[in-house]
Amino acid sequence: MISRINREGESMPHNLTVTVEDDLWKEMKKHADIRWSAVMKEAAKEKLRALAMLERLAGKTKLSEKEIEEFAVSLGKRITSRK
């Protein structure tokens, strides 16, 4: 694992560049008050939580990874539609 350390020995954050399509960019620009980097960061955290859950499930089931992933997508769609 690569860590960036400042002069005080503290861990520093990493930068990530995200490329988006023109249509998405235009919509994002309409909402200049939103910190899009924070939105992307939360999306990455949520994806990592979902992946960790899938890995735990995969270790406890006889389902294939594909079956687990399909189940997770289906579950995610149901949860999202309730909001």
C-alpha positions as CSV (number, residue, x, y, z in Angstrom):
1,M,0.0,0.0,0.0
2,I,1.3,3.4,-0.9
3,S,1.1,6.1,1.7
4,R,1.8,9.8,1.4
5,I,3.3,11.3,4.5
6,N,3.8,15.0,5.2
7,R,6.7,16.5,7.1
8,E,5.0,16.0,10.5
9,G,4.6,12.3,9.7
10,E,0.9,12.5,9.1
11,S,-0.9,10.6,6.4
12,M,-2.0,12.8,3.5
13,P,-5.0,12.4,1.2
14,H,-4.7,11.2,-2.4
15,N,-6.1,12.9,-5.4
16,L,-8.3,11.2,-8.0
17,T,-9.2,12.6,-11.4
18,V,-12.7,11.7,-12.7
19,T,-13.7,12.1,-16.3
20,V,-17.4,12.7,-17.0
21,E,-19.4,13.0,-20.2
22,D,-20.4,16.4,-21.5
23,D,-24.1,15.9,-20.6
24,L,-23.3,14.9,-17.1
25,W,-20.9,17.9,-16.7
26,K,-23.5,20.3,-17.9
27,E,-26.0,19.0,-15.3
28,M,-23.4,19.2,-12.6
29,K,-22.5,22.8,-13.5
30,K,-26.1,23.7,-12.9
31,H,-25.5,22.8,-9.2
32,A,-22.3,24.7,-8.5
33,D,-23.2,24.8,-4.8
34,I,-22.7,21.0,-4.5
35,R,-19.2,19.8,-3.6
36,W,-19.0,17.1,-6.3
37,S,-15.7,15.8,-4.9
38,A,-17.6,15.0,-1.6
39,V,-20.4,13.3,-3.6
40,M,-17.8,11.1,-5.4
41,K,-16.0,10.3,-2.2
42,E,-19.3,9.1,-0.5
43,A,-20.1,7.1,-3.6
44,A,-16.7,5.4,-3.4
45,K,-17.2,4.6,0.3
46,E,-20.7,3.2,-0.3
47,K,-19.3,1.0,-3.2
48,L,-16.5,-0.3,-0.9
49,R,-19.0,-1.1,1.9
50,A,-21.1,-3.1,-0.7
51,L,-18.1,-4.9,-1.9
52,A,-17.0,-5.8,1.6
53,M,-20.5,-7.2,2.3
54,L,-20.4,-9.2,-1.0
55,E,-17.0,-10.7,0.1
56,R,-18.4,-11.7,3.5
57,L,-21.5,-13.3,1.8
58,A,-19.3,-15.1,-0.7
59,G,-17.4,-16.7,2.1
60,K,-20.6,-18.0,3.7
61,T,-22.7,-19.2,0.8
62,K,-22.6,-21.8,-2.0
63,L,-23.8,-19.2,-4.5
64,S,-21.4,-18.2,-7.2
65,E,-20.0,-14.6,-7.3
66,K,-22.2,-13.8,-10.2
67,E,-25.3,-15.0,-8.4
68,I,-24.3,-12.9,-5.3
69,E,-23.7,-9.9,-7.5
70,E,-27.0,-10.2,-9.2
71,F,-28.7,-10.5,-5.9
72,A,-26.9,-7.4,-4.6
73,V,-27.9,-5.4,-7.6
74,S,-31.5,-6.5,-7.3
75,L,-31.5,-5.7,-3.6
76,G,-29.9,-2.3,-4.2
77,K,-32.6,-1.5,-6.8
78,R,-35.4,-2.4,-4.3
79,I,-33.8,-0.3,-1.5
80,T,-33.3,2.7,-3.9
81,S,-36.9,2.5,-5.0
82,R,-38.1,2.9,-1.4
83,K,-36.4,6.2,-0.9
